[in-house]
Every structure is written in structure tokens, then in C-alpha cells.
Amino acid sequence: MADEVQFKKGMALLAGGVTLITTGSGAMRRGITATAVCSLSAKPPSLIACANKDTGTAQAIKENNIFVVNVLGDNHKDIAMVFAGATGIAGVGRFEHGNWADHSMGVPYLEDALVSFVCETGVCVPYGSHFAFIGEVKDVIMKGDEALPVAWLGSSFHSLSPVA
Ligand SMILES: Cc1cc2nc3c(=O)[nH]c(=O)nc-3n(C[C@H](O)[C@H](O)[C@H](O)COP(=O)(O)O)c2cc1C
């Protein structure tokens, strides 16, 4: 088995898009910042989102079987830090930051996210410290302007520019 420290050093070189995974409604809303999200299949539209079992969000998704993956732009660094727990705010208090709307399926989505994927949990795979949620994508909400995504690399946020 590889050494955990080496693993983390290696993964720090894998640039990742930054998302907020959200679930629940009203006072039961929960959310975390997450980079462990990727596309799974277009037929059917589906993705994988991984959340630490110890987070309130993972537990809430287990109960609700529905969640949203909100993709952040390079103007969203502050809210990413809030939903990472870096400001000390937990639970529903995180939703006092950002413009949140209620989706008809009963989950919160960030109105100015680049895109929000509303998912029902197809399968939840427990592995090590995390749950891997396979999300069946039921709705895709696009912001539709030229906003740029933000990437997480080597423990900091980066704007993206095209390679010449
Ligand atoms: C850039 C970044 C990416 C993160 N990615 C993940 C992730 O993919 N999965 C995860 O479980 N936690 C991830 N975290 C940590 C969670 O955001 C953090 O543990 C969470 O907000 C704690 O929530 P809690 O208060 O409900 O326990 C990430 C943190 C940062 C700063």
C-alpha cells in the first residue's frame, strides 16, 4: 500500500474543478466544498461525487437520496472557503453566504454557479473514509454566460487560461 503522505502529495498535482455539494431543505440544508466529483456516463447522464462519511452533508445525502453539484467560478473563492468549514461556520449557517434558490425537487442550488447538476442517488458505495455517491442527473441548470471555472491545485485556487 502506498504511503498516505505521498498519496496526498501526488493528488495535490491533479487539478480539480471546485464544487459545492448541497442537499436538504430549510433548516436541514447541508453543504460542503468538494473536488472529488467527476462525470460517469452520458447514457444515462450520471456523475460520481465523493464525500467524507463524517460530514453532515454525506449523512444528509444518505437520508435524502438527492443532492446538487454546483460548479464554482473564479469569483467563488470566498464561498468555497465557507463550505470547506474554513471560516468555522457549520450546518445551515453556510447558506447565509451566496444566492441560494430552492429547486422544485427540494434541494438548494447556487443561483450564480456556472452549472448545477441536480441528482438522485443511484448507488452509494462506502469506501474507506468516504461515500462515493453515483448521482443520476435529473436537471442541469446552466448560468449561460462567459464565467470561468476555478481549479484547485496544490492547496490553492487557480484561474484557468487557454494553453497557447
Ligand atoms: C478545495 C477543497 C476541496 C474539498 N474536496 C472535498 C471532497 O471532494 N470531499 C469531501 O468530503 N471533502 C472535501 N473537502 C473538505 C470539506 O469541504 C470539509 O471537510 C467540509 O466542509 C466539512 O463539513 P462538515 O462541517 O459538515 O463536517 C474539500 C475542501 C476543500 C478546501
The ligand as an SDF file (V2000), in Angstrom:
LIG
                    3D

 31 33  0  0  0  0  0  0  0  0999 V2000
  -10.7820   22.7070   -2.3030 C   0  0  0  0  0  0  0  0  0  0  0  0
  -11.4160   21.7170   -1.3370 C   0  0  0  0  0  0  0  0  0  0  0  0
  -11.9060   20.5260   -1.8390 C   0  0  0  0  0  0  0  0  0  0  0  0
  -12.5160   19.5910   -0.9920 C   0  0  0  0  0  0  0  0  0  0  0  0
  -12.9910   18.4330   -1.5270 N   0  0  0  0  0  0  0  0  0  0  0  0
  -13.6520   17.5620   -0.7380 C   0  0  0  0  0  0  0  0  0  0  0  0
  -14.2630   16.4070   -1.3040 C   0  0  0  0  0  0  0  0  0  0  0  0
  -14.2060   16.1610   -2.5060 O   0  0  0  0  0  0  0  0  0  0  0  0
  -14.9510   15.5820   -0.4670 N   0  0  0  0  0  0  0  0  0  0  0  0
  -15.0510   15.8220    0.8790 C   0  0  0  0  0  0  0  0  0  0  0  0
  -15.6730   15.0260    1.6040 O   0  0  0  0  0  0  0  0  0  0  0  0
  -14.4920   16.9250    1.4430 N   0  0  0  0  0  0  0  0  0  0  0  0
  -13.8080   17.7950    0.6610 C   0  0  0  0  0  0  0  0  0  0  0  0
  -13.2650   18.9270    1.2030 N   0  0  0  0  0  0  0  0  0  0  0  0
  -13.4220   19.1660    2.6540 C   0  0  0  0  0  0  0  0  0  0  0  0
  -14.8430   19.5790    3.0160 C   0  0  0  0  0  0  0  0  0  0  0  0
  -15.2670   20.7230    2.3010 O   0  0  0  0  0  0  0  0  0  0  0  0
  -14.9550   19.8310    4.5300 C   0  0  0  0  0  0  0  0  0  0  0  0
  -14.4530   18.7270    5.2080 O   0  0  0  0  0  0  0  0  0  0  0  0
  -16.3960   20.0240    4.9150 C   0  0  0  0  0  0  0  0  0  0  0  0
  -16.8380   21.3400    4.6490 O   0  0  0  0  0  0  0  0  0  0  0  0
  -16.6570   19.7280    6.3730 C   0  0  0  0  0  0  0  0  0  0  0  0
  -18.0490   19.7700    6.5430 O   0  0  0  0  0  0  0  0  0  0  0  0
  -18.7760   19.4040    7.9120 P   0  0  0  0  0  0  0  0  0  0  0  0
  -18.7070   20.6430    8.7380 O   0  0  0  0  0  0  0  0  0  0  0  0
  -20.1800   19.0180    7.5210 O   0  0  0  0  0  0  0  0  0  0  0  0
  -18.0360   18.2420    8.5190 O   0  0  0  0  0  0  0  0  0  0  0  0
  -12.6310   19.8660    0.3900 C   0  0  0  0  0  0  0  0  0  0  0  0
  -12.1200   21.0710    0.9010 C   0  0  0  0  0  0  0  0  0  0  0  0
  -11.5190   21.9870    0.0350 C   0  0  0  0  0  0  0  0  0  0  0  0
  -10.9850   23.2950    0.5860 C   0  0  0  0  0  0  0  0  0  0  0  0
  1  2  1  0
  2  3  1  0
  2 30  2  0
  3  4  2  0
  4  5  1  0
  4 28  1  0
  5  6  2  0
  6  7  1  0
  6 13  1  0
  7  8  2  0
  7  9  1  0
  9 10  1  0
 10 11  2  0
 10 12  1  0
 12 13  2  0
 13 14  1  0
 14 15  1  0
 14 28  1  0
 15 16  1  0
 16 17  1  0
 16 18  1  0
 18 19  1  0
 18 20  1  0
 20 21  1  0
 20 22  1  0
 22 23  1  0
 23 24  1  0
 24 25  2  0
 24 26  1  0
 24 27  1  0
 28 29  2  0
 29 30  1  0
 30 31  1  0
M  END
$$$$
